[in-house]
Amino acid sequence: VYPAPAGLAPLVRAQEAEWKPYSEAALLIAGSPAGGKASKKALDHIESRSEALLSAGDAITAALRDTAEDATGRLKRLMLALIGLNLLFGTAVFLFVKKKVVAPLVTLDKAAAEIAAGNFPELPLNGSDDEVGTLTKNFSKMSAALRGELEKRAALAGLLFLPLEHGDLPELLGKFLKNLLSIPWLAIETRGAIFLADAGGKNLVMAAQRGIPGAVSRACANVPF
């Protein structure tokens, strides 16, 4: 028989103490003539100790039942704890994937829609070196290249159409300078001037300027060379 739990040892010993004389009395009855004095005495002992023996057995049964229920309760609590940890782990994985994978892909999808509409948004870089981070960096480079190419084409188209417009030379040069300085990747500062040589070829005359302060513009209106 599998050993009883340590807490049941006193109950088991109490049952053994009741069972030993009970079994001896039963054996005595079985081996003695019926109606004998020894047999009668053993029968009296059995009758008097039967309830005690049954009570000892009931006590062990109740203790075993309590032990089993306690073990079952601990098992249930362990299962609930494992389920809770599994839910927490699943939630953590979901949030991690959403932050590191889903959110950047949604941002790229929106950026692609903006580019298709003719806009070139700035993409936030997450700083990671994984596949999503590399894709975001390459997408940003592509967006910047497309924006620069379209700006260059728009500026060149504006410059090429200027000779077709009506107006005097200073006005056309002013428009030319305005279009030229409107290219973000070309101009360090949105200011500049165009000089033309005078008829004698000894002086440079400021024919058009943009963003030049008044004092500088007046001082450089006619520069010998």
DAVEN-V676369 format. One record per run of one state. SS is the DSSP state (@ for helix, = for strand, . for the rest). FROM is the first residue (numbers start at 1). TO is the last residue. If there is no record, write none. Layout:
SS/FROM/TO  SS/FROM/TO
This chain:
./1/5  @/6/31  ./32/36  @/37/116  ./117/130  @/131/162  ./163/168  @/169/181  ./182/191  =/192/197  ./198/202  =/203/210  ./211/213  @/214/219  ./220/221  =/222/224  ./225/225
